């Protein structure tokens, strides 16, 4: 979607639209290299780029993909750039959510809260007994 929208964006005479379109096609190529290297078997360095991208942490990938997707929108704010970069931005958001970690269950949080409450009560009764 990003590559097709980038190509469509290049069919204009506005230089900012052309720059945003070229950047979007570059984004699509980088996403293919990092996320689906089997689609780029004809490129010698595809496996090396994919291996290097796999070593990055999830928050680093999130920042990279979201930053790549926001740049063309800043260059040329059109529906084509918004919809074309939506998938790349969504990939970054999903990596960001995975970096946050798994959601905890309510029982363990309630247990931790109960322990904190008991410790606070013990400290309070200890200071009151010390004053008496």
TORZA-924761 format. One line per 3 residues: number of its first residue (from 1); their letters; for each residue x, y, z of N, C-alpha, C, O. Coordinates in nm, 3 decimals, always signed. Example, Ala and Ser with C-alpha at 12.3 -4.5 7.8 and 13.67 -1.06 7.14 Angstrom:
BEGIN
1 = as = +1.319:-0.569:+0.780:+1.230:-0.450:+0.780:+1.320:-0.330:+0.780:+1.424:-0.332:+0.846; +1.285:-0.225:+0.708:+1.367:-0.106:+0.714:+1.290:+0.003:+0.787:+1.341:+0.114:+0.804;
//
This chain:
BEGIN
1 = xxx = +0.083:-0.119:+0.000:+0.000:+0.000:+0.000:+0.087:+0.125:+0.000:+0.057:+0.224:-0.068; +0.194:+0.120:+0.076:+0.283:+0.236:+0.084:+0.353:+0.261:-0.050:+0.368:+0.376:-0.091; +0.394:+0.155:-0.117:+0.462:+0.170:-0.245:+0.367:+0.221:-0.352:+0.403:+0.309:-0.430;
4 = xxx = +0.246:+0.167:-0.357:+0.149:+0.211:-0.457:+0.106:+0.355:-0.433:+0.092:+0.433:-0.528; +0.085:+0.390:-0.309:+0.049:+0.529:-0.277:+0.165:+0.623:-0.308:+0.144:+0.735:-0.352; +0.287:+0.577:-0.285:+0.403:+0.658:-0.318:+0.418:+0.680:-0.467:+0.452:+0.790:-0.512;
7 = xxx = +0.392:+0.574:-0.545:+0.397:+0.587:-0.690:+0.288:+0.682:-0.739:+0.312:+0.765:-0.826; +0.169:+0.670:-0.682:+0.058:+0.759:-0.718:+0.091:+0.903:-0.679:+0.055:+0.997:-0.750; +0.158:+0.920:-0.568:+0.194:+1.053:-0.519:+0.298:+1.120:-0.611:+0.305:+1.242:-0.619;
10 = xxx = +0.377:+1.038:-0.681:+0.480:+1.094:-0.769:+0.424:+1.146:-0.900:+0.495:+1.214:-0.975; +0.297:+1.116:-0.930:+0.236:+1.161:-1.056:+0.179:+1.301:-1.033:+0.058:+1.319:-1.024; +0.267:+1.397:-1.023:+0.229:+1.536:-0.999:+0.344:+1.627:-1.039:+0.452:+1.580:-1.075;
13 = xxx = +0.320:+1.755:-1.033:+0.429:+1.849:-1.061:+0.477:+1.919:-0.935:+0.573:+1.996:-0.939; +0.411:+1.893:-0.822:+0.450:+1.952:-0.694:+0.573:+1.877:-0.641:+0.566:+1.756:-0.620; +0.685:+1.946:-0.618:+0.807:+1.877:-0.574:+0.795:+1.813:-0.436:+0.857:+1.709:-0.412;
16 = xxx = +0.716:+1.871:-0.347:+0.701:+1.809:-0.215:+0.623:+1.678:-0.224:+0.652:+1.583:-0.150; +0.525:+1.672:-0.313:+0.452:+1.546:-0.333:+0.544:+1.439:-0.392:+0.536:+1.322:-0.354; +0.629:+1.480:-0.483:+0.723:+1.385:-0.543:+0.821:+1.334:-0.437:+0.849:+1.215:-0.432;
19 = xxx = +0.871:+1.424:-0.354:+0.964:+1.382:-0.247:+0.895:+1.288:-0.149:+0.954:+1.189:-0.106; +0.771:+1.319:-0.113:+0.697:+1.232:-0.022:+0.671:+1.097:-0.086:+0.677:+0.994:-0.019; +0.641:+1.095:-0.215:+0.617:+0.969:-0.285:+0.741:+0.883:-0.292:+0.735:+0.761:-0.272;
22 = xxx = +0.854:+0.944:-0.321:+0.980:+0.869:-0.326:+1.012:+0.814:-0.187:+1.056:+0.700:-0.174; +0.991:+0.894:-0.084:+1.016:+0.849:+0.053:+0.925:+0.732:+0.090:+0.967:+0.638:+0.157; +0.798:+0.739:+0.045:+0.704:+0.630:+0.073:+0.746:+0.501:+0.004:+0.734:+0.393:+0.062;
25 = xxx = +0.795:+0.511:-0.119:+0.843:+0.390:-0.188:+0.968:+0.335:-0.119:+0.986:+0.213:-0.112; +1.053:+0.423:-0.069:+1.169:+0.380:+0.008:+1.125:+0.312:+0.139:+1.183:+0.211:+0.179; +1.023:+0.366:+0.203:+0.968:+0.303:+0.324:+0.919:+0.162:+0.295:+0.946:+0.069:+0.370;
28 = xxx = +0.847:+0.147:+0.185:+0.795:+0.015:+0.149:+0.910:-0.083:+0.126:+0.902:-0.199:+0.167; +1.015:-0.038:+0.060:+1.130:-0.124:+0.034:+1.198:-0.165:+0.164:+1.235:-0.281:+0.181; +1.216:-0.069:+0.256:+1.280:-0.099:+0.385:+1.193:-0.195:+0.467:+1.245:-0.286:+0.531;
31 = xxx = +1.062:-0.175:+0.465:+0.973:-0.266:+0.536:+0.980:-0.407:+0.479:+0.981:-0.504:+0.554; +0.986:-0.418:+0.348:+1.001:-0.549:+0.287:+1.133:-0.613:+0.326:+1.137:-0.732:+0.355; +1.241:-0.535:+0.327:+1.371:-0.590:+0.365:+1.373:-0.638:+0.509:+1.428:-0.745:+0.539;
34 = xxx = +1.314:-0.559:+0.599:+1.321:-0.592:+0.741:+1.220:-0.699:+0.783:+1.253:-0.788:+0.861; +1.099:-0.691:+0.731:+0.991:-0.778:+0.779:+0.967:-0.900:+0.691:+0.925:-1.004:+0.742; +0.994:-0.891:+0.563:+0.968:-1.003:+0.473:+1.085:-1.021:+0.376:+1.070:-0.993:+0.257;
37 = xxx = +1.200:-1.067:+0.425:+1.316:-1.078:+0.336:+1.299:-1.184:+0.228:+1.371:-1.183:+0.128; +1.205:-1.276:+0.245:+1.182:-1.377:+0.142:+1.123:-1.315:+0.015:+1.131:-1.375:-0.092; +1.064:-1.198:+0.027:+1.013:-1.127:-0.092:+1.126:-1.062:-0.170:+1.108:-1.026:-0.287;
40 = xxx = +1.242:-1.048:-0.108:+1.355:-0.981:-0.172:+1.472:-1.078:-0.190:+1.586:-1.044:-0.162; +1.443:-1.200:-0.238:+1.548:-1.301:-0.252:+1.651:-1.263:-0.357:+1.764:-1.312:-0.352; +1.615:-1.178:-0.452:+1.706:-1.139:-0.558:+1.808:-1.035:-0.513:+1.901:-1.003:-0.587;
43 = xxx = +1.792:-0.983:-0.392:+1.885:-0.883:-0.338:+1.982:-0.955:-0.244:+1.940:-1.025:-0.152; +2.110:-0.937:-0.268:+2.212:-1.011:-0.192:+2.212:-0.977:-0.044:+2.229:-1.065:+0.040; +2.193:-0.851:-0.011:+2.207:-0.809:+0.128:+2.075:-0.814:+0.207:+2.069:-0.764:+0.319;
46 = xxx = +1.971:-0.874:+0.151:+1.840:-0.877:+0.218:+1.846:-0.956:+0.349:+1.789:-0.912:+0.449; +1.913:-1.069:+0.350:+1.921:-1.149:+0.472:+2.003:-1.079:+0.580:+1.972:-1.090:+0.698; +2.107:-1.009:+0.540:+2.189:-0.936:+0.637:+2.109:-0.822:+0.701:+2.117:-0.800:+0.822;
49 = xxx = +2.033:-0.750:+0.620:+1.950:-0.641:+0.674:+1.843:-0.696:+0.766:+1.817:-0.640:+0.872; +1.781:-0.807:+0.726:+1.678:-0.868:+0.809:+1.735:-0.919:+0.942:+1.671:-0.904:+1.046; +1.852:-0.978:+0.938:+1.915:-1.026:+1.062:+1.949:-0.910:+1.154:+1.932:-0.920:+1.275;
52 = xxx = +1.995:-0.800:+1.097:+2.026:-0.683:+1.178:+1.900:-0.621:+1.237:+1.901:-0.576:+1.351; +1.791:-0.619:+1.160:+1.664:-0.566:+1.210:+1.606:-0.655:+1.319:+1.540:-0.606:+1.411; +1.630:-0.785:+1.310:+1.580:-0.876:+1.414:+1.652:-0.857:+1.547:+1.596:-0.889:+1.652;
55 = xxx = +1.773:-0.805:+1.543:+1.849:-0.783:+1.667:+1.805:-0.656:+1.739:+1.840:-0.636:+1.856; +1.730:-0.569:+1.672:+1.682:-0.447:+1.737:+1.574:-0.479:+1.838:+1.500:-0.576:+1.823; +1.566:-0.397:+1.941:+1.459:-0.413:+2.040:+1.328:-0.363:+1.980:+1.326:-0.291:+1.881;
58 = xxx = +1.218:-0.404:+2.042:+1.086:-0.370:+1.989:+1.063:-0.219:+1.991:+1.004:-0.165:+1.898; +1.108:-0.150:+2.095:+1.085:-0.005:+2.101:+1.168:+0.068:+1.996:+1.127:+0.173:+1.946; +1.286:+0.013:+1.960:+1.367:+0.074:+1.856:+1.301:+0.059:+1.719:+1.301:+0.151:+1.638;
61 = xxx = +1.244:-0.060:+1.695:+1.171:-0.081:+1.571:+1.048:+0.010:+1.565:+1.016:+0.065:+1.460; +0.981:+0.025:+1.677:+0.862:+0.111:+1.681:+0.898:+0.255:+1.647:+0.829:+0.319:+1.567; +1.004:+0.305:+1.706:+1.045:+0.443:+1.678:+1.088:+0.458:+1.533:+1.058:+0.559:+1.469;
64 = xxx = +1.159:+0.360:+1.480:+1.207:+0.365:+1.343:+1.091:+0.364:+1.243:+1.086:+0.447:+1.153; +0.998:+0.270:+1.260:+0.886:+0.258:+1.166:+0.792:+0.377:+1.176:+0.745:+0.427:+1.074; +0.762:+0.422:+1.296:+0.673:+0.538:+1.310:+0.739:+0.664:+1.256:+0.672:+0.747:+1.193;
67 = xxx = +0.868:+0.680:+1.279:+0.939:+0.795:+1.226:+0.944:+0.793:+1.074:+0.930:+0.897:+1.010; +0.964:+0.674:+1.017:+0.964:+0.662:+0.872:+0.828:+0.696:+0.814:+0.819:+0.755:+0.706; +0.723:+0.660:+0.883:+0.587:+0.682:+0.831:+0.541:+0.826:+0.849:+0.458:+0.874:+0.771;
70 = xxx = +0.591:+0.895:+0.949:+0.546:+1.032:+0.975:+0.613:+1.132:+0.880:+0.553:+1.234:+0.845; +0.735:+1.104:+0.839:+0.810:+1.199:+0.758:+0.739:+1.239:+0.628:+0.732:+1.358:+0.598; +0.687:+1.145:+0.547:+0.618:+1.187:+0.425:+0.490:+1.266:+0.452:+0.453:+1.352:+0.373;
73 = xxx = +0.424:+1.236:+0.563:+0.302:+1.310:+0.597:+0.338:+1.454:+0.631:+0.263:+1.546:+0.599; +0.451:+1.474:+0.696:+0.496:+1.609:+0.728:+0.534:+1.684:+0.599:+0.508:+1.803:+0.586; +0.596:+1.612:+0.504:+0.633:+1.675:+0.377:+0.510:+1.719:+0.298:+0.505:+1.832:+0.247;
76 = xxx = +0.412:+1.630:+0.287:+0.296:+1.659:+0.204:+0.174:+1.595:+0.269:+0.156:+1.473:+0.261; +0.091:+1.675:+0.332:-0.027:+1.624:+0.402:-0.141:+1.609:+0.302:-0.216:+1.703:+0.276; -0.154:+1.488:+0.248:-0.264:+1.456:+0.159:-0.324:+1.322:+0.202:-0.266:+1.251:+0.283;
79 = xxx = -0.439:+1.289:+0.147:-0.501:+1.161:+0.179:-0.415:+1.045:+0.131:-0.412:+0.939:+0.195; -0.347:+1.064:+0.021:-0.262:+0.957:-0.032:-0.148:+0.926:+0.063:-0.117:+0.809:+0.087; -0.086:+1.028:+0.118:+0.024:+1.002:+0.212:-0.029:+0.948:+0.344:+0.036:+0.864:+0.407;
82 = xxx = -0.145:+0.995:+0.387:-0.202:+0.943:+0.512:-0.236:+0.795:+0.500:-0.196:+0.715:+0.585; -0.311:+0.759:+0.396:-0.351:+0.619:+0.380:-0.234:+0.530:+0.341:-0.228:+0.414:+0.381; -0.141:+0.583:+0.265:-0.025:+0.505:+0.225:+0.068:+0.471:+0.340:+0.128:+0.364:+0.342;
85 = xxx = +0.079:+0.561:+0.435:+0.168:+0.538:+0.550:+0.097:+0.478:+0.670:+0.160:+0.453:+0.773; -0.031:+0.455:+0.659:-0.106:+0.401:+0.772:-0.055:+0.263:+0.812:-0.045:+0.233:+0.931; -0.024:+0.179:+0.716:+0.021:+0.043:+0.748:+0.161:+0.046:+0.810:+0.188:-0.027:+0.905;
88 = xxx = +0.248:+0.129:+0.757:+0.382:+0.141:+0.814:+0.375:+0.195:+0.957:+0.447:+0.148:+1.046; +0.288:+0.294:+0.979:+0.272:+0.349:+1.113:+0.210:+0.246:+1.207:+0.249:+0.236:+1.323; +0.114:+0.168:+1.156:+0.051:+0.064:+1.238:+0.152:-0.043:+1.277:+0.144:-0.097:+1.387;
91 = xxx = +0.246:-0.073:+1.189:+0.352:-0.168:+1.224:+0.436:-0.114:+1.339:+0.470:-0.189:+1.431; +0.468:+0.013:+1.335:+0.542:+0.074:+1.445:+0.463:+0.075:+1.574:+0.519:+0.053:+1.681; +0.334:+0.100:+1.564:+0.250:+0.100:+1.684:+0.244:-0.040:+1.745:+0.249:-0.055:+1.867;
94 = xxx = +0.233:-0.142:+1.662:+0.229:-0.279:+1.714:+0.361:-0.317:+1.781:+0.360:-0.384:+1.883; +0.472:-0.275:+1.724:+0.601:-0.299:+1.789:+0.609:-0.221:+1.921:+0.665:-0.271:+2.019; +0.554:-0.102:+1.924:+0.553:-0.024:+2.048:+0.470:-0.092:+2.156:+0.508:-0.094:+2.273;
97 = xxx = +0.356:-0.146:+2.116:+0.272:-0.218:+2.213:+0.340:-0.344:+2.263:+0.327:-0.380:+2.381; +0.412:-0.412:+2.176:+0.483:-0.532:+2.222:+0.599:-0.494:+2.313:+0.639:-0.574:+2.398; +0.654:-0.374:+2.296:+0.762:-0.330:+2.385:+0.710:-0.301:+2.525:+0.784:-0.314:+2.623;
100 = xxx = +0.584:-0.263:+2.535:+0.527:-0.236:+2.666:+0.511:-0.363:+2.749:+0.513:-0.357:+2.872; +0.496:-0.475:+2.684:+0.486:-0.601:+2.755:+0.344:-0.649:+2.768:+0.249:-0.584:+2.725; +0.334:-0.765:+2.830:+0.205:-0.828:+2.847:+0.127:-0.763:+2.959:+0.185:-0.719:+3.059;
103 = xxx = -0.002:-0.756:+2.943:-0.088:-0.696:+3.045:-0.099:-0.792:+3.163:-0.118:-0.912:+3.145; -0.086:-0.739:+3.283:-0.097:-0.821:+3.402:-0.243:-0.850:+3.437:-0.334:-0.781:+3.393; -0.262:-0.954:+3.515:-0.398:-0.987:+3.553:-0.439:-0.910:+3.678:-0.354:-0.865:+3.755;
106 = xxx = -0.566:-0.894:+3.697:-0.620:-0.813:+3.806:-0.593:-0.875:+3.943:-0.579:-0.803:+4.042; -0.585:-1.006:+3.950:-0.564:-1.073:+4.078:-0.426:-1.041:+4.135:-0.413:-1.011:+4.253; -0.324:-1.047:+4.051:-0.189:-1.018:+4.101:-0.177:-0.871:+4.142:-0.110:-0.840:+4.241;
109 = xxx = -0.240:-0.779:+4.066:-0.237:-0.638:+4.105:-0.312:-0.615:+4.236:-0.268:-0.534:+4.318; -0.423:-0.683:+4.255:-0.498:-0.670:+4.380:-0.416:-0.723:+4.497:-0.419:-0.666:+4.606; -0.344:-0.832:+4.475:-0.260:-0.889:+4.581:-0.147:-0.792:+4.619:-0.119:-0.772:+4.737;
112 = xxx = -0.085:-0.734:+4.518:+0.022:-0.637:+4.545:-0.033:-0.516:+4.619:+0.029:-0.467:+4.714; -0.149:-0.468:+4.577:-0.212:-0.353:+4.644:-0.247:-0.387:+4.788:-0.229:-0.304:+4.878; -0.296:-0.508:+4.812:-0.330:-0.551:+4.948:-0.205:-0.557:+5.036:-0.209:-0.517:+5.152;
115 = xxx = -0.094:-0.608:+4.981:+0.030:-0.615:+5.057:+0.081:-0.475:+5.091:+0.128:-0.452:+5.203; +0.073:-0.383:+4.996:+0.114:-0.245:+5.021:+0.028:-0.183:+5.132:+0.079:-0.113:+5.219; -0.100:-0.210:+5.127:-0.192:-0.156:+5.227:-0.159:-0.210:+5.366:-0.159:-0.135:+5.464;
118 = xxx = -0.129:-0.340:+5.375:-0.094:-0.400:+5.503:+0.036:-0.342:+5.556:+0.048:-0.316:+5.676; +0.134:-0.321:+5.470:+0.261:-0.265:+5.513:+0.242:-0.122:+5.563:+0.303:-0.082:+5.662; +0.158:-0.045:+5.495:+0.130:+0.092:+5.538:+0.061:+0.093:+5.674:+0.092:+0.177:+5.760;
121 = xxx = -0.033:+0.000:+5.694:-0.103:-0.007:+5.823:-0.007:-0.048:+5.934:-0.016:+0.004:+6.045; +0.084:-0.142:+5.905:+0.181:-0.184:+6.005:+0.274:-0.069:+6.042:+0.307:-0.052:+6.160; +0.316:+0.008:+5.945:+0.400:+0.123:+5.974:+0.325:+0.226:+6.058:+0.382:+0.284:+6.150;
124 = xxx = +0.200:+0.248:+6.026:+0.119:+0.345:+6.099:+0.097:+0.299:+6.243:+0.110:+0.380:+6.335; +0.065:+0.172:+6.265:+0.045:+0.122:+6.403:+0.177:+0.121:+6.479:+0.179:+0.142:+6.600; +0.287:+0.096:+6.408:+0.419:+0.097:+6.475:+0.455:+0.236:+6.522:+0.512:+0.250:+6.630;
127 = xxx = +0.424:+0.339:+6.447:+0.455:+0.476:+6.490:+0.360:+0.521:+6.599:+0.400:+0.598:+6.687; +0.234:+0.475:+6.597:+0.141:+0.510:+6.702:+0.178:+0.444:+6.835:+0.165:+0.506:+6.940; +0.224:+0.317:+6.830:+0.267:+0.249:+6.952:+0.393:+0.311:+7.006:+0.413:+0.317:+7.128;
130 = xxx = +0.480:+0.358:+6.918:+0.604:+0.422:+6.961:+0.578:+0.554:+7.029:+0.657:+0.595:+7.114; +0.471:+0.623:+6.995:+0.437:+0.749:+7.055:+0.372:+0.731:+7.193:+0.383:+0.817:+7.281; +0.305:+0.617:+7.210:+0.235:+0.596:+7.337:+0.329:+0.553:+7.440:+0.289:+0.530:+7.554;
//
